[in-house]
Amino acid sequence: MSKRTYSTDGNVRGDCGHAHKTIYAAYLCAQRDGDGCQRQGGYSDRTRLVVRQGQLEVEPTPDEFDEWENGCPEQYHADRDAR
Ligand SMILES: [Zn+2]
């Protein structure tokens, strides 16, 4: 069985094109994309979690969806403050 990988997608920005190993990494990627867009006066609509099993896109499990929605905020803020 192939590994699950995570990516983020938005109608305008499109797929981030990565195969993140964790949801948290995908979350940070989406945040970084949002930061970059904000600097140019826009915003990122890359808010959809894409889960792939090998090449195949699959539905996120409730746990995965939960993790994405919660976005590991504490860890994220700690990272951001350290920047
Ligand atoms: Zn990415």
PDB file of the backbone (N, CA, C, O) and the ligand in Angstrom, with CONECT records:
HET     ZN  A 101       1
ATOM      1  N   MET A   1       0.847  -1.199   0.000  1.00  0.00           N
ATOM      2  CA  MET A   1       0.000   0.000   0.000  1.00  0.00           C
ATOM      3  C   MET A   1       0.883   1.251   0.000  1.00  0.00           C
ATOM      4  O   MET A   1       1.819   1.361   0.793  1.00  0.00           O
ATOM      5  N   SER A   2       0.582   2.165  -0.875  1.00  0.00           N
ATOM      6  CA  SER A   2       1.413   3.372  -0.955  1.00  0.00           C
ATOM      7  C   SER A   2       1.029   4.365   0.130  1.00  0.00           C
ATOM      8  O   SER A   2      -0.070   4.335   0.686  1.00  0.00           O
ATOM      9  N   LYS A   3       1.971   5.232   0.402  1.00  0.00           N
ATOM     10  CA  LYS A   3       1.809   6.198   1.496  1.00  0.00           C
ATOM     11  C   LYS A   3       0.819   7.279   1.122  1.00  0.00           C
ATOM     12  O   LYS A   3       0.656   7.622  -0.049  1.00  0.00           O
ATOM     13  N   ARG A   4       0.171   7.803   2.128  1.00  0.00           N
ATOM     14  CA  ARG A   4      -0.686   8.969   1.920  1.00  0.00           C
ATOM     15  C   ARG A   4       0.181  10.221   1.943  1.00  0.00           C
ATOM     16  O   ARG A   4       1.058  10.373   2.793  1.00  0.00           O
ATOM     17  N   THR A   5      -0.081  11.108   0.998  1.00  0.00           N
ATOM     18  CA  THR A   5       0.612  12.391   0.989  1.00  0.00           C
ATOM     19  C   THR A   5      -0.438  13.501   0.956  1.00  0.00           C
ATOM     20  O   THR A   5      -1.598  13.285   0.603  1.00  0.00           O
ATOM     21  N   TYR A   6       0.007  14.680   1.332  1.00  0.00           N
ATOM     22  CA  TYR A   6      -0.920  15.793   1.492  1.00  0.00           C
ATOM     23  C   TYR A   6      -0.486  16.986   0.657  1.00  0.00           C
ATOM     24  O   TYR A   6       0.700  17.290   0.526  1.00  0.00           O
ATOM     25  N   SER A   7      -1.479  17.643   0.105  1.00  0.00           N
ATOM     26  CA  SER A   7      -1.237  18.801  -0.736  1.00  0.00           C
ATOM     27  C   SER A   7      -2.362  19.787  -0.456  1.00  0.00           C
ATOM     28  O   SER A   7      -3.371  19.421   0.147  1.00  0.00           O
ATOM     29  N   THR A   8      -2.198  21.027  -0.886  1.00  0.00           N
ATOM     30  CA  THR A   8      -3.262  22.005  -0.694  1.00  0.00           C
ATOM     31  C   THR A   8      -3.669  22.545  -2.051  1.00  0.00           C
ATOM     32  O   THR A   8      -2.857  22.604  -2.975  1.00  0.00           O
ATOM     33  N   ASP A   9      -4.918  22.937  -2.167  1.00  0.00           N
ATOM     34  CA  ASP A   9      -5.468  23.319  -3.447  1.00  0.00           C
ATOM     35  C   ASP A   9      -6.407  24.513  -3.285  1.00  0.00           C
ATOM     36  O   ASP A   9      -7.078  24.653  -2.262  1.00  0.00           O
ATOM     37  N   GLY A  10      -6.446  25.354  -4.287  1.00  0.00           N
ATOM     38  CA  GLY A  10      -7.395  26.461  -4.319  1.00  0.00           C
ATOM     39  C   GLY A  10      -7.806  26.709  -5.754  1.00  0.00           C
ATOM     40  O   GLY A  10      -7.056  26.404  -6.682  1.00  0.00           O
ATOM     41  N   ASN A  11      -8.985  27.256  -5.941  1.00  0.00           N
ATOM     42  CA  ASN A  11      -9.482  27.467  -7.311  1.00  0.00           C
ATOM     43  C   ASN A  11      -8.578  28.403  -8.099  1.00  0.00           C
ATOM     44  O   ASN A  11      -8.331  28.182  -9.285  1.00  0.00           O
ATOM     45  N   VAL A  12      -8.089  29.441  -7.447  1.00  0.00           N
ATOM     46  CA  VAL A  12      -7.265  30.425  -8.145  1.00  0.00           C
ATOM     47  C   VAL A  12      -5.789  30.031  -8.104  1.00  0.00           C
ATOM     48  O   VAL A  12      -5.113  30.025  -9.132  1.00  0.00           O
ATOM     49  N   ARG A  13      -5.303  29.706  -6.922  1.00  0.00           N
ATOM     50  CA  ARG A  13      -3.887  29.410  -6.758  1.00  0.00           C
ATOM     51  C   ARG A  13      -3.518  28.026  -7.291  1.00  0.00           C
ATOM     52  O   ARG A  13      -2.369  27.794  -7.668  1.00  0.00           O
ATOM     53  N   GLY A  14      -4.459  27.130  -7.325  1.00  0.00           N
ATOM     54  CA  GLY A  14      -4.193  25.777  -7.808  1.00  0.00           C
ATOM     55  C   GLY A  14      -3.499  24.923  -6.766  1.00  0.00           C
ATOM     56  O   GLY A  14      -3.308  25.333  -5.621  1.00  0.00           O
ATOM     57  N   ASP A  15      -3.134  23.746  -7.182  1.00  0.00           N
ATOM     58  CA  ASP A  15      -2.475  22.790  -6.286  1.00  0.00           C
ATOM     59  C   ASP A  15      -1.073  23.279  -5.965  1.00  0.00           C
ATOM     60  O   ASP A  15      -0.400  23.856  -6.819  1.00  0.00           O
ATOM     61  N   CYS A  16      -0.630  23.048  -4.724  1.00  0.00           N
ATOM     62  CA  CYS A  16       0.715  23.507  -4.360  1.00  0.00           C
ATOM     63  C   CYS A  16       1.776  22.636  -5.018  1.00  0.00           C
ATOM     64  O   CYS A  16       2.946  23.017  -5.069  1.00  0.00           O
ATOM     65  N   GLY A  17       1.383  21.477  -5.520  1.00  0.00           N
ATOM     66  CA  GLY A  17       2.305  20.663  -6.299  1.00  0.00           C
ATOM     67  C   GLY A  17       3.259  19.813  -5.481  1.00  0.00           C
ATOM     68  O   GLY A  17       4.103  19.113  -6.041  1.00  0.00           O
ATOM     69  N   HIS A  18       3.136  19.865  -4.166  1.00  0.00           N
ATOM     70  CA  HIS A  18       4.014  19.082  -3.303  1.00  0.00           C
ATOM     71  C   HIS A  18       3.336  17.779  -2.905  1.00  0.00           C
ATOM     72  O   HIS A  18       2.135  17.591  -3.101  1.00  0.00           O
ATOM     73  N   ALA A  19       4.138  16.890  -2.342  1.00  0.00           N
ATOM     74  CA  ALA A  19       3.599  15.682  -1.711  1.00  0.00           C
ATOM     75  C   ALA A  19       4.054  15.722  -0.264  1.00  0.00           C
ATOM     76  O   ALA A  19       5.004  15.036   0.114  1.00  0.00           O
ATOM     77  N   HIS A  20       3.380  16.523   0.540  1.00  0.00           N
ATOM     78  CA  HIS A  20       3.769  16.667   1.945  1.00  0.00           C
ATOM     79  C   HIS A  20       3.515  15.370   2.695  1.00  0.00           C
ATOM     80  O   HIS A  20       2.530  14.673   2.455  1.00  0.00           O
ATOM     81  N   LYS A  21       4.422  15.067   3.603  1.00  0.00           N
ATOM     82  CA  LYS A  21       4.293  13.810   4.350  1.00  0.00           C
ATOM     83  C   LYS A  21       3.346  13.948   5.521  1.00  0.00           C
ATOM     84  O   LYS A  21       2.799  12.956   6.004  1.00  0.00           O
ATOM     85  N   THR A  22       3.146  15.181   5.982  1.00  0.00           N
ATOM     86  CA  THR A  22       2.230  15.404   7.102  1.00  0.00           C
ATOM     87  C   THR A  22       1.252  16.518   6.754  1.00  0.00           C
ATOM     88  O   THR A  22       1.516  17.373   5.909  1.00  0.00           O
ATOM     89  N   ILE A  23       0.116  16.475   7.437  1.00  0.00           N
ATOM     90  CA  ILE A  23      -0.884  17.520   7.247  1.00  0.00           C
ATOM     91  C   ILE A  23      -0.331  18.850   7.730  1.00  0.00           C
ATOM     92  O   ILE A  23      -0.608  19.904   7.156  1.00  0.00           O
ATOM     93  N   TYR A  24       0.453  18.781   8.791  1.00  0.00           N
ATOM     94  CA  TYR A  24       1.028  20.013   9.330  1.00  0.00           C
ATOM     95  C   TYR A  24       1.933  20.700   8.303  1.00  0.00           C
ATOM     96  O   TYR A  24       1.913  21.923   8.165  1.00  0.00           O
ATOM     97  N   ALA A  25       2.722  19.901   7.590  1.00  0.00           N
ATOM     98  CA  ALA A  25       3.597  20.471   6.566  1.00  0.00           C
ATOM     99  C   ALA A  25       2.767  21.130   5.468  1.00  0.00           C
ATOM    100  O   ALA A  25       3.120  22.197   4.966  1.00  0.00           O
ATOM    101  N   ALA A  26       1.670  20.489   5.104  1.00  0.00           N
ATOM    102  CA  ALA A  26       0.790  21.064   4.087  1.00  0.00           C
ATOM    103  C   ALA A  26       0.167  22.355   4.605  1.00  0.00           C
ATOM    104  O   ALA A  26      -0.007  23.323   3.864  1.00  0.00           O
ATOM    105  N   TYR A  27      -0.159  22.346   5.876  1.00  0.00           N
ATOM    106  CA  TYR A  27      -0.747  23.533   6.500  1.00  0.00           C
ATOM    107  C   TYR A  27       0.233  24.706   6.457  1.00  0.00           C
ATOM    108  O   TYR A  27      -0.133  25.829   6.108  1.00  0.00           O
ATOM    109  N   LEU A  28       1.481  24.423   6.818  1.00  0.00           N
ATOM    110  CA  LEU A  28       2.501  25.476   6.792  1.00  0.00           C
ATOM    111  C   LEU A  28       2.711  25.980   5.370  1.00  0.00           C
ATOM    112  O   LEU A  28       2.906  27.174   5.145  1.00  0.00           O
ATOM    113  N   CYS A  29       2.668  25.061   4.417  1.00  0.00           N
ATOM    114  CA  CYS A  29       2.834  25.433   3.018  1.00  0.00           C
ATOM    115  C   CYS A  29       1.722  26.397   2.599  1.00  0.00           C
ATOM    116  O   CYS A  29       1.981  27.393   1.925  1.00  0.00           O
ATOM    117  N   ALA A  30       0.493  26.098   2.998  1.00  0.00           N
ATOM    118  CA  ALA A  30      -0.633  26.966   2.670  1.00  0.00           C
ATOM    119  C   ALA A  30      -0.473  28.319   3.360  1.00  0.00           C
ATOM    120  O   ALA A  30      -0.804  29.358   2.790  1.00  0.00           O
ATOM    121  N   GLN A  31       0.038  28.295   4.597  1.00  0.00           N
ATOM    122  CA  GLN A  31       0.254  29.550   5.313  1.00  0.00           C
ATOM    123  C   GLN A  31       1.310  30.402   4.610  1.00  0.00           C
ATOM    124  O   GLN A  31       1.151  31.612   4.448  1.00  0.00           O
ATOM    125  N   ARG A  32       2.386  29.740   4.200  1.00  0.00           N
ATOM    126  CA  ARG A  32       3.455  30.458   3.498  1.00  0.00           C
ATOM    127  C   ARG A  32       2.922  31.072   2.214  1.00  0.00           C
ATOM    128  O   ARG A  32       3.257  32.203   1.864  1.00  0.00           O
ATOM    129  N   ASP A  33       2.089  30.312   1.519  1.00  0.00           N
ATOM    130  CA  ASP A  33       1.492  30.814   0.290  1.00  0.00           C
ATOM    131  C   ASP A  33       0.639  32.036   0.599  1.00  0.00           C
ATOM    132  O   ASP A  33       0.661  33.018  -0.144  1.00  0.00           O
ATOM    133  N   GLY A  34      -0.111  31.976   1.695  1.00  0.00           N
ATOM    134  CA  GLY A  34      -0.945  33.097   2.099  1.00  0.00           C
ATOM    135  C   GLY A  34      -0.092  34.313   2.429  1.00  0.00           C
ATOM    136  O   GLY A  34      -0.434  35.435   2.054  1.00  0.00           O
ATOM    137  N   ASP A  35       1.018  34.094   3.131  1.00  0.00           N
ATOM    138  CA  ASP A  35       1.919  35.195   3.485  1.00  0.00           C
ATOM    139  C   ASP A  35       2.464  35.857   2.225  1.00  0.00           C
ATOM    140  O   ASP A  35       2.492  37.083   2.126  1.00  0.00           O
ATOM    141  N   GLY A  36       2.892  35.052   1.269  1.00  0.00           N
ATOM    142  CA  GLY A  36       3.452  35.582   0.029  1.00  0.00           C
ATOM    143  C   GLY A  36       2.429  36.396  -0.734  1.00  0.00           C
ATOM    144  O   GLY A  36       2.752  37.443  -1.296  1.00  0.00           O
ATOM    145  N   CYS A  37       1.198  35.919  -0.753  1.00  0.00           N
ATOM    146  CA  CYS A  37       0.143  36.630  -1.469  1.00  0.00           C
ATOM    147  C   CYS A  37      -0.192  37.933  -0.767  1.00  0.00           C
ATOM    148  O   CYS A  37      -0.465  38.949  -1.406  1.00  0.00           O
ATOM    149  N   GLN A  38      -0.166  37.889   0.568  1.00  0.00           N
ATOM    150  CA  GLN A  38      -0.514  39.078   1.327  1.00  0.00           C
ATOM    151  C   GLN A  38       0.470  40.208   1.059  1.00  0.00           C
ATOM    152  O   GLN A  38       0.092  41.378   0.989  1.00  0.00           O
ATOM    153  N   ARG A  39       1.753  39.834   0.910  1.00  0.00           N
ATOM    154  CA  ARG A  39       2.762  40.847   0.628  1.00  0.00           C
ATOM    155  C   ARG A  39       2.489  41.533  -0.702  1.00  0.00           C
ATOM    156  O   ARG A  39       2.890  42.679  -0.907  1.00  0.00           O
ATOM    157  N   GLN A  40       1.811  40.839  -1.602  1.00  0.00           N
ATOM    158  CA  GLN A  40       1.482  41.430  -2.892  1.00  0.00           C
ATOM    159  C   GLN A  40       0.071  42.001  -2.897  1.00  0.00           C
ATOM    160  O   GLN A  40      -0.476  42.322  -3.952  1.00  0.00           O
ATOM    161  N   GLY A  41      -0.508  42.123  -1.715  1.00  0.00           N
ATOM    162  CA  GLY A  41      -1.821  42.749  -1.594  1.00  0.00           C
ATOM    163  C   GLY A  41      -2.982  41.823  -1.878  1.00  0.00           C
ATOM    164  O   GLY A  41      -4.121  42.277  -1.982  1.00  0.00           O
ATOM    165  N   GLY A  42      -2.720  40.545  -2.006  1.00  0.00           N
ATOM    166  CA  GLY A  42      -3.817  39.610  -2.250  1.00  0.00           C
ATOM    167  C   GLY A  42      -3.922  38.605  -1.133  1.00  0.00           C
ATOM    168  O   GLY A  42      -3.445  38.841  -0.023  1.00  0.00           O
ATOM    169  N   TYR A  43      -4.531  37.512  -1.418  1.00  0.00           N
ATOM    170  CA  TYR A  43      -4.603  36.440  -0.444  1.00  0.00           C
ATOM    171  C   TYR A  43      -4.617  35.119  -1.187  1.00  0.00           C
ATOM    172  O   TYR A  43      -4.884  35.065  -2.388  1.00  0.00           O
ATOM    173  N   SER A  44      -4.327  34.062  -0.460  1.00  0.00           N
ATOM    174  CA  SER A  44      -4.321  32.740  -1.076  1.00  0.00           C
ATOM    175  C   SER A  44      -5.645  32.045  -0.819  1.00  0.00           C
ATOM    176  O   SER A  44      -6.177  32.096   0.290  1.00  0.00           O
ATOM    177  N   ASP A  45      -6.169  31.403  -1.833  1.00  0.00           N
ATOM    178  CA  ASP A  45      -7.389  30.632  -1.609  1.00  0.00           C
ATOM    179  C   ASP A  45      -7.061  29.139  -1.515  1.00  0.00           C
ATOM    180  O   ASP A  45      -7.929  28.282  -1.678  1.00  0.00           O
ATOM    181  N   ARG A  46      -5.781  28.854  -1.246  1.00  0.00           N
ATOM    182  CA  ARG A  46      -5.364  27.455  -1.115  1.00  0.00           C
ATOM    183  C   ARG A  46      -5.794  26.932   0.244  1.00  0.00           C
ATOM    184  O   ARG A  46      -4.989  26.821   1.169  1.00  0.00           O
ATOM    185  N   THR A  47      -7.065  26.616   0.349  1.00  0.00           N
ATOM    186  CA  THR A  47      -7.615  26.255   1.649  1.00  0.00           C
ATOM    187  C   THR A  47      -8.149  24.829   1.661  1.00  0.00           C
ATOM    188  O   THR A  47      -8.684  24.377   2.673  1.00  0.00           O
ATOM    189  N   ARG A  48      -8.012  24.130   0.565  1.00  0.00           N
ATOM    190  CA  ARG A  48      -8.550  22.766   0.510  1.00  0.00           C
ATOM    191  C   ARG A  48      -7.413  21.773   0.699  1.00  0.00           C
ATOM    192  O   ARG A  48      -6.358  21.879   0.073  1.00  0.00           O
ATOM    193  N   LEU A  49      -7.652  20.812   1.568  1.00  0.00           N
ATOM    194  CA  LEU A  49      -6.678  19.745   1.778  1.00  0.00           C
ATOM    195  C   LEU A  49      -6.888  18.662   0.729  1.00  0.00           C
ATOM    196  O   LEU A  49      -8.003  18.177   0.539  1.00  0.00           O
ATOM    197  N   VAL A  50      -5.823  18.290   0.058  1.00  0.00           N
ATOM    198  CA  VAL A  50      -5.881  17.196  -0.911  1.00  0.00           C
ATOM    199  C   VAL A  50      -5.088  16.026  -0.347  1.00  0.00           C
ATOM    200  O   VAL A  50      -3.922  16.178   0.014  1.00  0.00           O
ATOM    201  N   VAL A  51      -5.712  14.876  -0.274  1.00  0.00           N
ATOM    202  CA  VAL A  51      -5.043  13.671   0.215  1.00  0.00           C
ATOM    203  C   VAL A  51      -4.855  12.728  -0.960  1.00  0.00           C
ATOM    204  O   VAL A  51      -5.792  12.459  -1.712  1.00  0.00           O
ATOM    205  N   ARG A  52      -3.640  12.232  -1.109  1.00  0.00           N
ATOM    206  CA  ARG A  52      -3.396  11.278  -2.182  1.00  0.00           C
ATOM    207  C   ARG A  52      -2.831   9.988  -1.620  1.00  0.00           C
ATOM    208  O   ARG A  52      -2.022   9.975  -0.692  1.00  0.00           O
ATOM    209  N   GLN A  53      -3.285   8.923  -2.214  1.00  0.00           N
ATOM    210  CA  GLN A  53      -2.747   7.605  -1.910  1.00  0.00           C
ATOM    211  C   GLN A  53      -2.039   7.179  -3.181  1.00  0.00           C
ATOM    212  O   GLN A  53      -2.670   6.747  -4.145  1.00  0.00           O
ATOM    213  N   GLY A  54      -0.697   7.308  -3.169  1.00  0.00           N
ATOM    214  CA  GLY A  54       0.014   7.131  -4.436  1.00  0.00           C
ATOM    215  C   GLY A  54      -0.382   8.270  -5.369  1.00  0.00           C
ATOM    216  O   GLY A  54      -0.271   9.434  -4.985  1.00  0.00           O
ATOM    217  N   GLN A  55      -0.832   7.977  -6.557  1.00  0.00           N
ATOM    218  CA  GLN A  55      -1.241   9.003  -7.520  1.00  0.00           C
ATOM    219  C   GLN A  55      -2.712   9.365  -7.372  1.00  0.00           C
ATOM    220  O   GLN A  55      -3.179  10.356  -7.933  1.00  0.00           O
ATOM    221  N   LEU A  56      -3.428   8.557  -6.615  1.00  0.00           N
ATOM    222  CA  LEU A  56      -4.877   8.670  -6.557  1.00  0.00           C
ATOM    223  C   LEU A  56      -5.319   9.645  -5.473  1.00  0.00           C
ATOM    224  O   LEU A  56      -4.845   9.574  -4.339  1.00  0.00           O
ATOM    225  N   GLU A  57      -6.220  10.548  -5.816  1.00  0.00           N
ATOM    226  CA  GLU A  57      -6.761  11.442  -4.802  1.00  0.00           C
ATOM    227  C   GLU A  57      -7.858  10.714  -4.039  1.00  0.00           C
ATOM    228  O   GLU A  57      -8.753  10.110  -4.630  1.00  0.00           O
ATOM    229  N   VAL A  58      -7.770  10.784  -2.708  1.00  0.00           N
ATOM    230  CA  VAL A  58      -8.749  10.091  -1.862  1.00  0.00           C
ATOM    231  C   VAL A  58      -9.368  11.076  -0.880  1.00  0.00           C
ATOM    232  O   VAL A  58      -8.855  12.178  -0.684  1.00  0.00           O
ATOM    233  N   GLU A  59     -10.459  10.674  -0.276  1.00  0.00           N
ATOM    234  CA  GLU A  59     -11.126  11.502   0.729  1.00  0.00           C
ATOM    235  C   GLU A  59     -10.296  11.547   1.998  1.00  0.00           C
ATOM    236  O   GLU A  59      -9.759  10.520   2.414  1.00  0.00           O
ATOM    237  N   PRO A  60     -10.174  12.731   2.636  1.00  0.00           N
ATOM    238  CA  PRO A  60      -9.517  12.757   3.937  1.00  0.00           C
ATOM    239  C   PRO A  60     -10.355  11.993   4.960  1.00  0.00           C
ATOM    240  O   PRO A  60     -11.584  12.008   4.893  1.00  0.00           O
ATOM    241  N   THR A  61      -9.705  11.338   5.888  1.00  0.00           N
ATOM    242  CA  THR A  61     -10.434  10.727   6.995  1.00  0.00           C
ATOM    243  C   THR A  61     -10.898  11.846   7.924  1.00  0.00           C
ATOM    244  O   THR A  61     -10.344  12.944   7.882  1.00  0.00           O
ATOM    245  N   PRO A  62     -11.905  11.589   8.762  1.00  0.00           N
ATOM    246  CA  PRO A  62     -12.352  12.622   9.704  1.00  0.00           C
ATOM    247  C   PRO A  62     -11.196  13.159  10.556  1.00  0.00           C
ATOM    248  O   PRO A  62     -11.140  14.354  10.847  1.00  0.00           O
ATOM    249  N   ASP A  63     -10.279  12.278  10.953  1.00  0.00           N
ATOM    250  CA  ASP A  63      -9.121  12.710  11.743  1.00  0.00           C
ATOM    251  C   ASP A  63      -8.233  13.656  10.953  1.00  0.00           C
ATOM    252  O   ASP A  63      -7.792  14.685  11.464  1.00  0.00           O
ATOM    253  N   GLU A  64      -7.980  13.300   9.715  1.00  0.00           N
ATOM    254  CA  GLU A  64      -7.134  14.147   8.874  1.00  0.00           C
ATOM    255  C   GLU A  64      -7.790  15.506   8.658  1.00  0.00           C
ATOM    256  O   GLU A  64      -7.139  16.549   8.720  1.00  0.00           O
ATOM    257  N   PHE A  65      -9.089  15.465   8.403  1.00  0.00           N
ATOM    258  CA  PHE A  65      -9.816  16.712   8.171  1.00  0.00           C
ATOM    259  C   PHE A  65      -9.766  17.591   9.408  1.00  0.00           C
ATOM    260  O   PHE A  65      -9.578  18.804   9.318  1.00  0.00           O
ATOM    261  N   ASP A  66      -9.935  16.965  10.560  1.00  0.00           N
ATOM    262  CA  ASP A  66      -9.886  17.670  11.828  1.00  0.00           C
ATOM    263  C   ASP A  66      -8.538  18.347  12.026  1.00  0.00           C
ATOM    264  O   ASP A  66      -8.459  19.511  12.419  1.00  0.00           O
ATOM    265  N   GLU A  67      -7.489  17.598  11.746  1.00  0.00           N
ATOM    266  CA  GLU A  67      -6.142  18.138  11.921  1.00  0.00           C
ATOM    267  C   GLU A  67      -5.931  19.335  10.985  1.00  0.00           C
ATOM    268  O   GLU A  67      -5.325  20.337  11.365  1.00  0.00           O
ATOM    269  N   TRP A  68      -6.431  19.212   9.785  1.00  0.00           N
ATOM    270  CA  TRP A  68      -6.307  20.300   8.805  1.00  0.00           C
ATOM    271  C   TRP A  68      -7.074  21.524   9.285  1.00  0.00           C
ATOM    272  O   TRP A  68      -6.561  22.642   9.243  1.00  0.00           O
ATOM    273  N   GLU A  69      -8.309  21.309   9.742  1.00  0.00           N
ATOM    274  CA  GLU A  69      -9.152  22.417  10.176  1.00  0.00           C
ATOM    275  C   GLU A  69      -8.541  23.121  11.383  1.00  0.00           C
ATOM    276  O   GLU A  69      -8.584  24.347  11.485  1.00  0.00           O
ATOM    277  N   ASN A  70      -7.980  22.347  12.284  1.00  0.00           N
ATOM    278  CA  ASN A  70      -7.402  22.944  13.485  1.00  0.00           C
ATOM    279  C   ASN A  70      -6.040  23.546  13.198  1.00  0.00           C
ATOM    280  O   ASN A  70      -5.610  24.483  13.872  1.00  0.00           O
ATOM    281  N   GLY A  71      -5.358  23.001  12.188  1.00  0.00           N
ATOM    282  CA  GLY A  71      -4.128  23.606  11.694  1.00  0.00           C
ATOM    283  C   GLY A  71      -3.007  23.700  12.706  1.00  0.00           C
ATOM    284  O   GLY A  71      -2.120  24.539  12.550  1.00  0.00           O
ATOM    285  N   CYS A  72      -3.012  22.882  13.724  1.00  0.00           N
ATOM    286  CA  CYS A  72      -1.928  22.891  14.709  1.00  0.00           C
ATOM    287  C   CYS A  72      -1.562  24.323  15.095  1.00  0.00           C
ATOM    288  O   CYS A  72      -0.388  24.685  15.010  1.00  0.00           O
ATOM    289  N   PRO A  73      -2.520  25.149  15.514  1.00  0.00           N
ATOM    290  CA  PRO A  73      -2.253  26.577  15.666  1.00  0.00           C
ATOM    291  C   PRO A  73      -1.121  26.916  16.613  1.00  0.00           C
ATOM    292  O   PRO A  73      -0.317  27.803  16.324  1.00  0.00           O
ATOM    293  N   GLU A  74      -1.042  26.223  17.742  1.00  0.00           N
ATOM    294  CA  GLU A  74      -0.007  26.598  18.710  1.00  0.00           C
ATOM    295  C   GLU A  74       1.378  26.433  18.127  1.00  0.00           C
ATOM    296  O   GLU A  74       2.241  27.301  18.264  1.00  0.00           O
ATOM    297  N   GLN A  75       1.573  25.301  17.473  1.00  0.00           N
ATOM    298  CA  GLN A  75       2.878  25.035  16.874  1.00  0.00           C
ATOM    299  C   GLN A  75       3.169  26.061  15.772  1.00  0.00           C
ATOM    300  O   GLN A  75       4.294  26.537  15.625  1.00  0.00           O
ATOM    301  N   TYR A  76       2.148  26.379  15.020  1.00  0.00           N
ATOM    302  CA  TYR A  76       2.340  27.341  13.940  1.00  0.00           C
ATOM    303  C   TYR A  76       2.743  28.703  14.494  1.00  0.00           C
ATOM    304  O   TYR A  76       3.672  29.334  13.991  1.00  0.00           O
ATOM    305  N   HIS A  77       2.052  29.144  15.514  1.00  0.00           N
ATOM    306  CA  HIS A  77       2.359  30.459  16.069  1.00  0.00           C
ATOM    307  C   HIS A  77       3.766  30.485  16.662  1.00  0.00           C
ATOM    308  O   HIS A  77       4.474  31.488  16.568  1.00  0.00           O
ATOM    309  N   ALA A  78       4.159  29.372  17.273  1.00  0.00           N
ATOM    310  CA  ALA A  78       5.510  29.298  17.832  1.00  0.00           C
ATOM    311  C   ALA A  78       6.525  29.445  16.715  1.00  0.00           C
ATOM    312  O   ALA A  78       7.506  30.175  16.860  1.00  0.00           O
ATOM    313  N   ASP A  79       6.301  28.759  15.599  1.00  0.00           N
ATOM    314  CA  ASP A  79       7.202  28.857  14.453  1.00  0.00           C
ATOM    315  C   ASP A  79       7.246  30.280  13.920  1.00  0.00           C
ATOM    316  O   ASP A  79       8.311  30.798  13.585  1.00  0.00           O
ATOM    317  N   ARG A  80       6.089  30.898  13.848  1.00  0.00           N
ATOM    318  CA  ARG A  80       6.010  32.223  13.255  1.00  0.00           C
ATOM    319  C   ARG A  80       6.728  33.251  14.142  1.00  0.00           C
ATOM    320  O   ARG A  80       7.423  34.137  13.646  1.00  0.00           O
ATOM    321  N   ASP A  81       6.547  33.117  15.454  1.00  0.00           N
ATOM    322  CA  ASP A  81       7.186  34.048  16.370  1.00  0.00           C
ATOM    323  C   ASP A  81       8.707  33.903  16.329  1.00  0.00           C
ATOM    324  O   ASP A  81       9.445  34.854  16.588  1.00  0.00           O
ATOM    325  N   ALA A  82       9.155  32.692  15.997  1.00  0.00           N
ATOM    326  CA  ALA A  82      10.596  32.446  15.957  1.00  0.00           C
ATOM    327  C   ALA A  82      11.237  33.013  14.705  1.00  0.00           C
ATOM    328  O   ALA A  82      12.459  33.148  14.632  1.00  0.00           O
ATOM    329  N   ARG A  83      10.414  33.344  13.717  1.00  0.00           N
ATOM    330  CA  ARG A  83      10.938  33.826  12.450  1.00  0.00           C
ATOM    331  C   ARG A  83      11.578  35.193  12.562  1.00  0.00           C
ATOM    332  O   ARG A  83      12.066  35.729  11.567  1.00  0.00           O
TER     333      ARG A  83
HETATM  334 ZN    ZN A 101       3.011  22.420  -0.616  1.00  0.00          ZN2+
END
